[in-house]
Amino acid sequence: MPGTGQDIAGQTAGRSRDVEVAPMAEGASIGPVTITVCREQDVELLERHVPSPGRNRFHARRFARQEQGLSTYLVAWLEDTPVGSGAILWDGCGAAEVRRCYPDCPELGGLGVWPPELRSLGVLTMEVGDGDTRSMIL
């Protein structure tokens, strides 16, 4: 299982949590999903299991933003396999008109679940609804 991540202050923290995902479709369910803050060693696993489109190293770019303190890159794990991710952008939305209306409001974006067979099973609902994730945003 992946280890701990970092909190928004960059201090080591136990930012992983097992959560049972409620089935969203009749008869469909998956085991416990763990949410962690992305670590450097997670990037290659993400690239292998959730390939970036083209050659752009999407996950490496998101991790680099996290290392700069601009975001927190969250990874959803099913056992030792990454099955989803999303980023909290601490500077808010990239659109100036949105930032004017909602100053000092982080944006939760870039949410995804892989492989497609796991979509509609509640992975992102759990990721966004996780208490640790909410407390990081608030």
Secondary structure, 3 states (H helix, E strand, C coil): CCCCEECCCCCEECCCEEECCCCCCCCCCCCCEEEEECCCCHHHHHHHHCCCCCCCCHHHHHHHHHHCCCEEEEEEEECCEEEEEEEEECCCCCCHHHHHHCCCCCEEEEEEECCHHHCCCCHHHHHHHCHHHHHHHC
